[in-house]
Amino acid sequence: MNTRKVEITVGLFAAGAIAAFFMLAMSVSNMSSYNDDKGYVVSADFDNIGGLKVRSRVSASGVVVGRVTDIEYNSNSYEAVVKMKIDSKYNKFPTDTAASVLTSGLLGEQYIGLDPGAEDQYLKQGDTIELTQSAIVLEQIIGQFLYGKSSDDKKTK
């Protein structure tokens, strides 16, 4: 009878561990906060989106206001077109709102940051955010630093 109690305890512990791993996986994959609420879709064109993915968060002032729904490449303008679904309760973003690809956390999760402007008109379904800032690519910054360093060395000689 004592071994039966141990088996039940181990089984409950294993079930708890599986549930904890499932919750962790959902948290990391952004599925836990996936919300199919009615909202409006806006788009923005970026030169470089880095590691941005579909379902990445869209936030303003640190508050999640939506999700990235689609990423495409425009072969005419040679830019990435990012479509974002903004939750309907956040319907007062001015038309001169700026969008930036930002990085957060230790793992470098990328997301869209919105910085509201000052216009009297608000974004609505199908609008395009004109003011954008692309992702900062570490390799380009290092290359610019090394190139600038080597040109400084040539000037001093």
DSSP file (Angstrom, degrees, kcal/mol; ACC not computed):
  #  RESIDUE AA STRUCTURE BP1 BP2  ACC     N-H-->O    O-->H-N    N-H-->O    O-->H-N    TCO  KAPPA ALPHA  PHI   PSI    X-CA   Y-CA   Z-CA
    1    1 A M     >        0   0    0      0, 0.0     4,-1.3     0, 0.0     0, 0.0   0.000 360.0 360.0 360.0 -32.7    0.0    0.0    0.0
    2    2 A N  H  >  +     0   0    0      1,-0.2     4,-1.6     2,-0.2     5,-0.1   0.869 360.0  52.5 -67.6 -37.5    2.9    2.3    0.7
    3    3 A T  H  > S+     0   0    0      1,-0.2     4,-2.4     2,-0.2    -1,-0.2   0.838 104.2  57.4 -68.6 -31.4    4.4    1.9   -2.8
    4    4 A R  H  > S+     0   0    0      2,-0.2     4,-2.1     1,-0.2    -1,-0.2   0.891 105.5  50.3 -63.9 -39.4    1.0    2.8   -4.3
    5    5 A K  H  X S+     0   0    0     -4,-1.3     4,-2.1     2,-0.2    -1,-0.2   0.881 110.7  49.4 -65.8 -39.4    1.1    6.1   -2.4
    6    6 A V  H  X S+     0   0    0     -4,-1.6     4,-2.6     2,-0.2    -2,-0.2   0.904 109.8  51.5 -65.8 -42.3    4.6    6.8   -3.7
    7    7 A E  H  X S+     0   0    0     -4,-2.4     4,-2.3     1,-0.2    -2,-0.2   0.900 110.6  47.9 -62.9 -41.6    3.5    6.0   -7.3
    8    8 A I  H  X S+     0   0    0     -4,-2.1     4,-2.4     2,-0.2    -1,-0.2   0.909 111.9  50.0 -65.4 -41.9    0.6    8.5   -7.0
    9    9 A T  H  X S+     0   0    0     -4,-2.1     4,-2.3     2,-0.2    -2,-0.2   0.919 112.0  47.2 -62.8 -44.7    2.9   11.2   -5.6
   10   10 A V  H  X S+     0   0    0     -4,-2.6     4,-2.6     2,-0.2    -2,-0.2   0.900 111.6  51.9 -64.2 -40.7    5.4   10.7   -8.4
   11   11 A G  H  X S+     0   0    0     -4,-2.3     4,-2.3     2,-0.2    -2,-0.2   0.908 110.4  47.2 -61.8 -43.5    2.6   10.8  -11.0
   12   12 A L  H  X S+     0   0    0     -4,-2.4     4,-2.2     2,-0.2    -1,-0.2   0.893 112.0  50.8 -65.0 -40.0    1.2   14.0   -9.7
   13   13 A F  H  X S+     0   0    0     -4,-2.3     4,-2.2     2,-0.2    -2,-0.2   0.917 111.0  48.5 -63.0 -43.4    4.7   15.5   -9.6
   14   14 A A  H  X S+     0   0    0     -4,-2.6     4,-2.3     2,-0.2    -2,-0.2   0.906 110.9  50.4 -63.9 -42.0    5.3   14.5  -13.2
   15   15 A A  H  X S+     0   0    0     -4,-2.3     4,-2.1     1,-0.2    -1,-0.2   0.891 110.8  49.9 -63.5 -39.4    1.9   15.9  -14.3
   16   16 A G  H  X S+     0   0    0     -4,-2.2     4,-2.2     2,-0.2    -1,-0.2   0.886 109.8  50.8 -64.4 -39.9    2.8   19.2  -12.5
   17   17 A A  H  X S+     0   0    0     -4,-2.2     4,-2.4     2,-0.2    -2,-0.2   0.907 110.0  49.6 -65.5 -41.5    6.2   19.4  -14.2
   18   18 A I  H  X S+     0   0    0     -4,-2.3     4,-2.2     1,-0.2    -2,-0.2   0.916 111.2  49.5 -63.3 -42.7    4.5   18.8  -17.7
   19   19 A A  H  X S+     0   0    0     -4,-2.1     4,-2.2     2,-0.2    -2,-0.2   0.895 110.5  50.7 -62.9 -40.1    2.0   21.6  -17.0
   20   20 A A  H  X S+     0   0    0     -4,-2.2     4,-2.2     2,-0.2    -2,-0.2   0.913 110.6  48.3 -64.9 -42.9    4.8   23.9  -15.9
   21   21 A F  H  X S+     0   0    0     -4,-2.4     4,-2.5     2,-0.2    -1,-0.2   0.876 110.2  52.6 -64.3 -37.6    6.8   23.2  -19.1
   22   22 A F  H  X S+     0   0    0     -4,-2.2     4,-2.3     2,-0.2    -2,-0.2   0.928 109.8  47.9 -62.7 -45.3    3.7   23.8  -21.2
   23   23 A M  H  X S+     0   0    0     -4,-2.2     4,-2.0     1,-0.2    -2,-0.2   0.888 112.1  49.9 -62.8 -40.0    3.1   27.2  -19.5
   24   24 A L  H  X S+     0   0    0     -4,-2.2     4,-2.4     2,-0.2    -2,-0.2   0.918 110.4  49.7 -64.3 -44.0    6.7   28.1  -20.1
   25   25 A A  H  X S+     0   0    0     -4,-2.5     4,-2.0     1,-0.2     6,-0.2   0.899 111.5  48.8 -62.4 -41.2    6.6   27.2  -23.7
   26   26 A M  H  <>S+     0   0    0     -4,-2.3     6,-1.4     1,-0.2     5,-1.2   0.878 111.4  50.3 -66.7 -37.5    3.4   29.2  -24.2
   27   27 A S  H ><5S+     0   0    0     -4,-2.0     3,-0.9     1,-0.2    -2,-0.2   0.917 112.3  45.7 -66.4 -44.1    4.9   32.2  -22.5
   28   28 A V  H 3<5S+     0   0    0     -4,-2.4    -2,-0.2     1,-0.2    -1,-0.2   0.848 112.7  50.7 -68.6 -34.5    8.1   32.1  -24.6
   29   29 A S  T 3<5S-     0   0    0     -4,-2.0    -1,-0.2    -5,-0.2    -2,-0.2   0.379 107.2-122.9 -87.9   5.6    6.2   31.6  -27.9
   30   30 A N  T < 5S+     0   0    0     -3,-0.9     3,-0.2    -4,-0.3    -3,-0.2   0.608  80.0 118.6  65.3  13.6    3.8   34.6  -27.2
   31   31 A M    > < +     0   0    0     -5,-1.2     3,-1.2    -6,-0.2    -4,-0.2   0.758  60.2  67.4 -80.3 -23.8    0.8   32.3  -27.5
   32   32 A S  T 3  S+     0   0    0     -6,-1.4    -1,-0.2     1,-0.3    -5,-0.1   0.833 107.4  38.1 -67.5 -30.4   -0.4   32.9  -24.0
   33   33 A S  T 3  S+     0   0    0     -7,-0.3     2,-0.3    -3,-0.2    -1,-0.3   0.218  82.7 132.6-105.0  15.2   -1.3   36.5  -24.7
   34   34 A Y    <   -     0   0    0     -3,-1.2     2,-0.5     2,-0.1    -3,-0.1  -0.528  34.4-175.4 -68.2 125.5   -2.6   35.9  -28.2
   35   35 A N        -     0   0    0     -2,-0.3    32,-0.1     2,-0.1    -2,-0.1  -0.986  24.9-162.3-130.0 123.2   -5.9   37.7  -28.4
   36   36 A D        +     0   0    0     -2,-0.5     3,-0.1    51,-0.0    -2,-0.1  -0.157  40.6 151.4 -95.7  38.9   -8.2   37.6  -31.5
   37   37 A D        -     0   0    0      1,-0.1     2,-0.2    -2,-0.1    -2,-0.1  -0.268  57.1 -93.6 -66.5 153.6  -10.0   40.7  -30.4
   38   38 A K        +     0   0    0     49,-0.1    50,-1.7     1,-0.0     2,-0.2  -0.516  68.7 133.8 -67.9 136.2  -11.6   42.9  -32.9
   39   39 A G  E     -A   87   0A   0     48,-0.2     2,-0.4    -2,-0.2    48,-0.2  -0.762  51.0 -85.9-157.7-158.4   -9.3   45.6  -33.9
   40   40 A Y  E     -A   86   0A   0     46,-2.1    46,-3.1    -2,-0.2     2,-0.5  -0.971  28.7-131.1-132.5 148.4   -7.9   47.4  -36.9
   41   41 A V  E     +A   85   0A   0     -2,-0.4    85,-3.2    44,-0.2    86,-0.3  -0.850  26.2 173.2-104.0 128.5   -4.9   46.6  -39.1
   42   42 A V  E     -A   84   0A   0     42,-2.5    42,-3.4    -2,-0.5     2,-0.3  -0.874  15.5-146.5-124.3 162.0   -2.3   49.1  -40.0
   43   43 A S  E     -Ab  83 128A   0     84,-2.2    86,-3.4    -2,-0.3     2,-0.3  -0.863   9.3-168.2-128.3 163.4    1.0   48.7  -41.9
   44   44 A A  E     -Ab  82 129A   0     38,-1.9    38,-2.9    -2,-0.3     2,-0.5  -0.987  17.7-133.7-149.3 143.8    4.5   50.1  -41.9
   45   45 A D  E     -A   81   0A   0     84,-0.6     2,-0.4    -2,-0.3    36,-0.2  -0.866  25.1-176.5-103.3 131.3    7.4   49.9  -44.3
   46   46 A F  E     -A   80   0A   0     34,-2.7    34,-2.8    -2,-0.5     3,-0.2  -0.954  30.8-143.8-127.4 144.9   10.9   49.2  -42.9
   47   47 A D  S    S+     0   0    0     -2,-0.4     2,-0.3     1,-0.3    -1,-0.1   0.877  96.1   8.4 -68.5 -38.6   14.3   48.9  -44.5
   48   48 A N        -     0   0    0     32,-0.1    87,-2.6    -3,-0.1    -1,-0.3  -0.971  54.6-176.7-148.1 126.5   15.3   46.2  -42.1
   49   49 A I    >   -     0   0    0     -2,-0.3     3,-1.7     1,-0.3     2,-0.1   0.412  26.3-159.4-103.8   1.4   13.1   44.3  -39.6
   50   50 A G  T 3   -     0   0    0      1,-0.2    -1,-0.3    85,-0.2    87,-0.1  -0.369  68.8 -16.7  60.1-126.6   15.9   42.2  -38.1
   51   51 A G  T 3  S+     0   0    0     57,-0.1    59,-0.3    -2,-0.1    -1,-0.2   0.037  90.7 146.5-101.4  24.9   14.4   39.1  -36.3
   52   52 A L    <   -     0   0    0     -3,-1.7     2,-0.3    57,-0.1    59,-0.1  -0.365  27.8-168.3 -63.4 140.3   10.9   40.4  -36.1
   53   53 A K    >   -     0   0    0     57,-0.4     3,-1.8    -2,-0.0    15,-0.2  -0.860  31.0 -85.3-128.9 161.0    8.3   37.6  -36.4
   54   54 A V  T 3  S+     0   0    0     -2,-0.3    15,-0.2     1,-0.3     3,-0.1  -0.448 117.5  29.4 -61.9 141.3    4.6   37.2  -36.9
   55   55 A R  T 3  S+     0   0    0     13,-2.9    -1,-0.3     1,-0.3    14,-0.1   0.422  85.9 143.6  78.9   4.5    2.8   37.4  -33.5
   56   56 A S    <   -     0   0    0     -3,-1.8    12,-2.6     1,-0.1    -1,-0.3  -0.402  57.4 -98.5 -65.7 153.3    5.5   39.7  -32.1
   57   57 A R  E     -C   67   0A   0     53,-0.2    55,-2.2    10,-0.2     2,-0.5  -0.376  24.0-150.7 -77.4 152.7    4.1   42.3  -29.8
   58   58 A V  E     +Cd  66 112A   0      8,-2.4     7,-3.0    53,-0.2     8,-1.5  -0.995  28.9 177.9-117.0 122.6    3.3   45.9  -30.8
   59   59 A S  E     -Cd  64 113A   0     53,-2.9    55,-3.2    -2,-0.5     2,-0.4  -0.912  26.3-162.5-132.6 156.9    3.6   48.2  -27.8
   60   60 A A  E >  S-C   63   0A   0      3,-2.2     3,-1.9    -2,-0.3    55,-0.1  -0.991  85.4  -9.0-134.7 125.4    3.3   51.8  -26.8
   61   61 A S  T 3  S-     0   0    0     53,-0.5     3,-0.1    -2,-0.4    -1,-0.1   0.808 130.7 -56.2  56.1  32.2    4.8   53.1  -23.6
   62   62 A G  T 3  S+     0   0    0      1,-0.3     2,-0.5     0, 0.0    -1,-0.3   0.408 112.8 118.6  84.3  -1.9    5.5   49.5  -22.6
   63   63 A V  E <   -C   60   0A   0     -3,-1.9    -3,-2.2     2,-0.0     2,-0.5  -0.846  69.2-121.8-100.4 130.5    1.9   48.4  -22.9
   64   64 A V  E     +C   59   0A   0     -2,-0.5    -5,-0.3    -5,-0.2     3,-0.1  -0.591  38.3 166.8 -71.9 119.2    1.0   45.7  -25.5
   65   65 A V  E     -     0   0A   0     -7,-3.0    22,-2.8    -2,-0.5     2,-0.3   0.449  59.5 -26.1-112.8  -5.6   -1.5   47.3  -27.8
   66   66 A G  E     -CE  58  86A   0     -8,-1.5    -8,-2.4    20,-0.3     2,-0.3  -0.975  59.7-102.5 179.9-169.6   -1.5   44.7  -30.6
   67   67 A R  E     -CE  57  85A   0     18,-1.8    18,-2.9    -2,-0.3     2,-0.4  -0.968  32.7-104.4-139.3 152.2    0.4   42.0  -32.5
   68   68 A V  E     + E   0  84A   0    -12,-2.6   -13,-2.9    -2,-0.3    16,-0.3  -0.669  35.7 179.4 -74.2 127.6    2.2   41.7  -35.8
   69   69 A T  E     +     0   0A   0     14,-2.8     2,-0.3    -2,-0.4    15,-0.2   0.706  59.1   7.9-104.9 -25.1   -0.1   39.8  -38.2
   70   70 A D  E     - E   0  83A   0     13,-1.5    13,-3.0   -17,-0.1     2,-0.4  -0.989  50.5-161.6-159.3 145.4    1.9   39.6  -41.4
   71   71 A I  E     + E   0  82A   0     -2,-0.3     2,-0.3    11,-0.2    11,-0.2  -0.993  22.4 166.3-132.2 125.8    5.3   40.3  -42.8
   72   72 A E  E     - E   0  81A   0      9,-2.5     9,-3.0    -2,-0.4     2,-0.5  -0.856  32.6-121.5-132.0 166.5    5.9   40.7  -46.6
   73   73 A Y  E     - E   0  80A   0     -2,-0.3     2,-0.8     7,-0.2     7,-0.2  -0.958  16.3-147.7-112.7 126.9    8.6   42.0  -48.9
   74   74 A N  E  >> - E   0  79A   0      5,-3.1     4,-1.7    -2,-0.5     5,-1.0  -0.831   8.0-167.3 -93.1 108.0    7.7   44.7  -51.4
   75   75 A S  T  45S+     0   0    0     -2,-0.8    -1,-0.1     1,-0.2     5,-0.0   0.583  84.0  57.1 -76.0  -8.3    9.9   44.1  -54.4
   76   76 A N  T  45S+     0   0    0      3,-0.1    -1,-0.2     1,-0.1    -2,-0.0   0.889 121.1  23.9 -84.1 -44.5    9.1   47.6  -55.8
   77   77 A S  T  45S-     0   0    0      2,-0.2    -2,-0.2    -3,-0.0     3,-0.1   0.517  99.9-129.8 -97.7  -6.5   10.3   49.6  -52.9
   78   78 A Y  T  <5 +     0   0    0     -4,-1.7     2,-0.3     1,-0.2    -3,-0.2   0.879  67.0 121.1  58.6  41.0   12.7   46.9  -51.6
   79   79 A E  E   < - E   0  74A   0     -5,-1.0    -5,-3.1   -31,-0.0     2,-0.4  -0.906  68.5-108.7-130.5 158.7   11.3   47.2  -48.1
   80   80 A A  E     -AE  46  73A   0    -34,-2.8   -34,-2.7    -2,-0.3     2,-0.6  -0.747  27.9-148.6 -85.5 132.5    9.6   44.9  -45.6
   81   81 A V  E     -AE  45  72A   0     -9,-3.0    -9,-2.5    -2,-0.4     2,-0.5  -0.916  12.9-166.0-105.3 117.5    5.9   45.6  -45.1
   82   82 A V  E     -AE  44  71A   0    -38,-2.9   -38,-1.9    -2,-0.6     2,-0.5  -0.906   3.7-158.2-107.9 124.4    4.8   44.8  -41.6
   83   83 A K  E     -AE  43  70A   0    -13,-3.0   -14,-2.8    -2,-0.5   -13,-1.5  -0.877  11.5-169.2-103.4 134.5    1.1   44.6  -40.9
   84   84 A M  E     -AE  42  68A   0    -42,-3.4   -42,-2.5    -2,-0.5     2,-0.7  -0.963  17.7-144.2-126.1 137.2   -0.1   45.0  -37.3
   85   85 A K  E     -AE  41  67A   0    -18,-2.9   -18,-1.8    -2,-0.4     2,-0.5  -0.903  18.9-159.6-100.8 115.6   -3.4   44.4  -35.7
   86   86 A I  E     -AE  40  66A   0    -46,-3.1   -46,-2.1    -2,-0.7   -20,-0.3  -0.809  26.8-107.9 -95.6 131.8   -4.1   47.0  -33.0
   87   87 A D  E >   -A   39   0A   0    -22,-2.8     3,-1.9    -2,-0.5   -48,-0.2  -0.249  26.7-119.5 -58.4 145.0   -6.7   46.2  -30.4
   88   88 A S  T 3  S+     0   0    0    -50,-1.7     3,-0.4     1,-0.3    -1,-0.1   0.748 109.7  64.6 -62.9 -25.4   -9.9   48.1  -30.8
   89   89 A K  T 3  S+     0   0    0      1,-0.3     2,-0.5     2,-0.1    -1,-0.3   0.659  96.5  60.1 -74.6 -11.6   -9.6   49.7  -27.3
   90   90 A Y    <   +     0   0    0     -3,-1.9     3,-0.3   -25,-0.2    -1,-0.3  -0.568  65.7 134.5-108.6  66.1   -6.5   51.5  -28.5
   91   91 A N        +     0   0    0     -2,-0.5    -1,-0.1    -3,-0.4    -2,-0.1   0.163  46.9  80.6-102.5  17.9   -8.1   53.4  -31.4
   92   92 A K        +     0   0    0     -3,-0.1    -1,-0.2    30,-0.1    32,-0.1  -0.215  49.0 135.7-121.9  44.6   -6.6   56.8  -30.7
   93   93 A F        -     0   0    0     -3,-0.3    30,-3.5    30,-0.2     4,-0.1  -0.831  56.6-121.9 -88.0 123.1   -3.2   56.7  -32.3
   94   94 A P  B >   -H  122   0B   0      0, 0.0     3,-1.5     0, 0.0    28,-0.3  -0.163  19.4-112.3 -61.2 158.0   -2.6   59.9  -34.3
   95   95 A T  T 3  S+     0   0    0     26,-1.9    35,-0.4     1,-0.3    27,-0.1   0.696 115.7  59.5 -67.2 -18.4   -1.8   59.6  -38.0
   96   96 A D  T 3  S+     0   0    0     25,-0.3    -1,-0.3    33,-0.1     2,-0.1   0.050  75.5 140.2 -98.3  26.8    1.8   60.9  -37.4
   97   97 A T    <   -     0   0    0     -3,-1.5    34,-0.6    20,-0.1     2,-0.4  -0.429  46.0-136.7 -64.7 141.0    2.6   58.0  -35.0
   98   98 A A  E     -Fg 115 131A   0     17,-2.5    17,-2.9    -2,-0.1     2,-0.4  -0.819  12.0-155.1-103.2 143.8    6.1   56.6  -35.4
   99   99 A A  E     -Fg 114 132A   0     32,-2.7    34,-2.0    -2,-0.4     2,-0.3  -0.966  12.6-178.2-120.4 134.6    6.9   52.9  -35.5
  100  100 A S  E     -Fg 113 133A   0     13,-2.2    13,-3.0    -2,-0.4     2,-0.7  -0.972  29.7-126.7-131.0 145.3   10.3   51.4  -34.6
  101  101 A V  E     +F  112   0A   0     32,-2.1    35,-0.3    -2,-0.3     2,-0.2  -0.846  43.2 179.2 -88.9 116.4   11.7   47.9  -34.5
  102  102 A L  E     -F  111   0A   0      9,-2.9     9,-2.3    -2,-0.7     2,-0.4  -0.725  22.9-134.7-118.4 164.7   13.1   47.5  -30.9
  103  103 A T  E     +F  110   0A   0     -2,-0.2     2,-0.3     7,-0.2     7,-0.2  -0.957  23.3 177.2-121.9 138.8   14.8   44.8  -29.0
  104  104 A S  E   > +F  109   0A   0      5,-2.7     5,-1.3    -2,-0.4     4,-0.3  -0.949  37.7  19.7-136.8 159.7   14.0   43.7  -25.4
  105  105 A G  T > 5S-     0   0    0     -2,-0.3     3,-0.7     3,-0.2    -2,-0.0   0.135  89.4 -72.0  76.6 169.9   15.1   41.1  -23.0
  106  106 A L  T 3 5S+     0   0    0      1,-0.2    -1,-0.2     2,-0.1     0, 0.0   0.800 129.7  54.4 -71.0 -30.5   18.2   39.0  -22.7
  107  107 A L  T 3 5S-     0   0    0     -3,-0.1    -1,-0.2     2,-0.0    -2,-0.1   0.514 112.3-117.7 -84.5  -4.0   17.2   36.8  -25.7
  108  108 A G  T < 5 -     0   0    0     -3,-0.7    -3,-0.2    -4,-0.3     2,-0.2   0.849  39.6-173.9  75.3  35.1   16.8   39.8  -27.9
  109  109 A E  E   < - F   0 104A   0     -5,-1.3    -5,-2.7    -6,-0.1     2,-0.3  -0.437  15.3-142.3 -62.0 130.5   13.1   39.5  -28.7
  110  110 A Q  E     + F   0 103A   0    -59,-0.3   -57,-0.4    -7,-0.2     2,-0.3  -0.758  27.8 162.5-101.0 146.4   12.2   42.1  -31.3
  111  111 A Y  E     - F   0 102A   0     -9,-2.3    -9,-2.9    -2,-0.3     2,-0.5  -0.922  40.2 -96.5-150.1 170.1    8.9   44.0  -31.3
  112  112 A I  E     -dF  58 101A   0    -55,-2.2   -53,-2.9    -2,-0.3     2,-0.5  -0.847  31.7-159.2 -97.1 128.1    7.3   47.1  -32.7
  113  113 A G  E     -dF  59 100A   0    -13,-3.0   -13,-2.2    -2,-0.5     2,-0.4  -0.931   5.7-153.2-106.6 127.6    7.3   50.2  -30.6
  114  114 A L  E     - F   0  99A   0    -55,-3.2   -53,-0.5    -2,-0.5   -15,-0.2  -0.848   7.2-167.5-101.7 134.6    4.8   52.9  -31.3
  115  115 A D  E     - F   0  98A   0    -17,-2.9   -17,-2.5    -2,-0.4   -55,-0.1  -0.927  23.7-133.7-120.4 103.7    5.4   56.5  -30.4
  116  116 A P        -     0   0    0      0, 0.0   -19,-0.1     0, 0.0   -21,-0.1  -0.196  18.2-151.8 -61.7 145.9    2.2   58.6  -30.8
  117  117 A G        -     0   0    0    -23,-0.2   -20,-0.1     2,-0.0   -22,-0.0   0.122  24.4-103.3 -94.3-148.6    2.4   61.9  -32.6
  118  118 A A        +     0   0    0    -22,-0.1   -21,-0.0    -2,-0.0   -23,-0.0   0.273  66.8 127.6-130.3   9.9    0.3   65.0  -32.2
  119  119 A E        -     0   0    0      1,-0.1    -2,-0.0     2,-0.1   -22,-0.0  -0.227  58.1-134.2 -67.6 159.9   -2.1   65.0  -35.1
  120  120 A D  S    S+     0   0    0    -26,-0.1     2,-0.2     2,-0.1    -1,-0.1   0.697  85.6  78.7 -85.9 -21.8   -5.9   65.4  -34.6
  121  121 A Q  S    S-     0   0    0      1,-0.0   -26,-1.9   -29,-0.0     2,-0.3  -0.614  74.3-141.3 -87.7 149.4   -6.7   62.6  -37.0
  122  122 A Y  B     -H   94   0B   0    -28,-0.3   -30,-0.1    -2,-0.2    -2,-0.1  -0.795  20.9 -98.4-113.5 153.2   -6.4   59.0  -35.9
  123  123 A L        -     0   0    0    -30,-3.5     2,-0.3    -2,-0.3   -30,-0.2  -0.363  46.3-179.1 -63.2 144.9   -5.1   55.8  -37.6
  124  124 A K    >   -     0   0    0      1,-0.1     3,-2.2   -83,-0.1   -84,-0.0  -0.835  39.9 -46.4-138.6 177.2   -7.9   53.6  -38.9
  125  125 A Q  T 3  S+     0   0    0     -2,-0.3   -83,-0.2     1,-0.3    -1,-0.1  -0.175 123.9   9.8 -49.5 126.3   -8.2   50.3  -40.8
  126  126 A G  T 3  S+     0   0    0    -85,-3.2    -1,-0.3     1,-0.3   -84,-0.2   0.353  91.1 139.4  87.4  -5.4   -5.8   50.0  -43.7
  127  127 A D    <   -     0   0    0     -3,-2.2   -84,-2.2   -86,-0.3     2,-0.4  -0.254  45.9-132.9 -69.3 160.5   -3.7   53.1  -42.9
  128  128 A T  E     -b   43   0A   0    -86,-0.2     2,-0.6   -45,-0.0   -84,-0.2  -0.964  10.1-131.9-117.1 131.0    0.1   53.1  -43.3
  129  129 A I  E     -b   44   0A   0    -86,-3.4   -84,-0.6    -2,-0.4   -33,-0.1  -0.726  21.4-170.4 -80.0 119.4    2.5   54.5  -40.6
  130  130 A E        +     0   0    0     -2,-0.6     2,-0.8   -35,-0.4    -1,-0.2   0.841  65.0  72.1 -83.7 -36.0    4.9   56.7  -42.5
  131  131 A L  E     +g   98   0A   0    -34,-0.6   -32,-2.7     2,-0.0     2,-0.3  -0.734  66.7 159.3 -88.7 109.3    7.4   57.4  -39.8
  132  132 A T  E     -g   99   0A   0     -2,-0.8     2,-0.4   -34,-0.2   -32,-0.2  -0.931  30.6-159.2-131.7 153.7    9.5   54.3  -39.3
  133  133 A Q  E     -g  100   0A   0    -34,-2.0   -32,-2.1    -2,-0.3     3,-0.1  -0.989  24.1-135.8-131.7 123.3   12.9   53.3  -37.8
  134  134 A S        -     0   0    0     -2,-0.4   -85,-0.2   -34,-0.2     2,-0.0  -0.125  34.1 -77.7 -74.2 170.7   14.4   50.0  -38.8
  135  135 A A        -     0   0    0    -87,-2.6     2,-0.6     1,-0.1   -85,-0.2  -0.349  44.3-116.1 -65.7 146.7   16.1   47.5  -36.6
  136  136 A I        -     0   0    0    -35,-0.3     2,-0.6   -87,-0.1    -1,-0.1  -0.782  27.4-149.6 -85.8 121.5   19.6   48.2  -35.4
  137  137 A V    >>  -     0   0    0     -2,-0.6     4,-1.8     1,-0.2     3,-0.5  -0.841   4.1-152.2 -99.0 118.7   21.9   45.5  -36.9
  138  138 A L  H 3> S+     0   0    0     -2,-0.6     4,-2.5     1,-0.2     5,-0.2   0.851  93.9  57.2 -58.4 -38.7   24.9   44.8  -34.7
  139  139 A E  H 3> S+     0   0    0      1,-0.2     4,-2.3     2,-0.2    -1,-0.2   0.877 106.4  49.7 -62.7 -37.7   27.1   43.7  -37.6
  140  140 A Q  H <> S+     0   0    0     -3,-0.5     4,-2.6     2,-0.2    -1,-0.2   0.898 110.3  50.1 -67.9 -40.0   26.5   47.0  -39.4
  141  141 A I  H  X S+     0   0    0     -4,-1.8     4,-2.3     2,-0.2    -2,-0.2   0.920 112.2  47.2 -64.7 -43.0   27.4   49.0  -36.2
  142  142 A I  H  X S+     0   0    0     -4,-2.5     4,-2.8     2,-0.2     5,-0.2   0.917 112.2  50.8 -63.5 -42.9   30.6   46.9  -35.7
  143  143 A G  H  X S+     0   0    0     -4,-2.3     4,-2.8     1,-0.2    -2,-0.2   0.905 110.8  47.9 -61.6 -42.3   31.5   47.4  -39.4
  144  144 A Q  H  X S+     0   0    0     -4,-2.6     4,-2.8     2,-0.2    -1,-0.2   0.894 112.2  50.2 -64.9 -39.4   31.0   51.2  -39.2
  145  145 A F  H  X S+     0   0    0     -4,-2.3     4,-2.4     2,-0.2    -2,-0.2   0.941 113.9  44.0 -63.4 -47.0   33.1   51.3  -36.0
  146  146 A L  H  X S+     0   0    0     -4,-2.8     4,-2.4     2,-0.2    -2,-0.2   0.902 115.3  48.4 -65.8 -40.7   35.9   49.3  -37.7
  147  147 A Y  H  X S+     0   0    0     -4,-2.8     4,-2.1    -5,-0.2    -2,-0.2   0.926 113.6  46.8 -65.0 -43.9   35.7   51.3  -40.9
  148  148 A G  H  X S+     0   0    0     -4,-2.8     4,-1.8    -5,-0.2    -2,-0.2   0.873 112.2  51.4 -64.4 -37.0   35.8   54.6  -38.9
  149  149 A K  H  X S+     0   0    0     -4,-2.4     4,-1.9    -5,-0.2    -2,-0.2   0.901 110.6  47.6 -66.3 -42.0   38.7   53.3  -36.8
  150  150 A S  H  X S+     0   0    0     -4,-2.4     4,-1.7     1,-0.2    -2,-0.2   0.869 111.8  49.4 -71.4 -34.5   40.7   52.3  -39.9
  151  151 A S  H  X S+     0   0    0     -4,-2.1     4,-1.6     2,-0.2    -1,-0.2   0.849 109.8  52.5 -71.6 -31.8   40.1   55.7  -41.6
  152  152 A D  H  X S+     0   0    0     -4,-1.8     4,-1.6     2,-0.2    -2,-0.2   0.889 107.9  52.0 -66.3 -38.0   41.1   57.5  -38.3
  153  153 A D  H  X S+     0   0    0     -4,-1.9     4,-0.8     1,-0.2    -2,-0.2   0.874 108.3  50.7 -64.7 -37.4   44.3   55.4  -38.3
  154  154 A K  H  < S+     0   0    0     -4,-1.7     3,-0.3     1,-0.2    -1,-0.2   0.858 108.2  53.0 -68.7 -34.8   45.1   56.5  -41.9
  155  155 A K  H  < S+     0   0    0     -4,-1.6    -1,-0.2     1,-0.2    -2,-0.2   0.850 106.9  51.7 -69.5 -33.7   44.5   60.2  -41.1
  156  156 A T  H  <        0   0    0     -4,-1.6    -1,-0.2     1,-0.2    -2,-0.2   0.692 360.0 360.0 -78.2 -17.2   47.0   60.1  -38.2
  157  157 A K     <        0   0    0     -4,-0.8    -1,-0.2    -3,-0.3    -2,-0.2   0.481 360.0 360.0 -80.7 360.0   49.8   58.6  -40.3
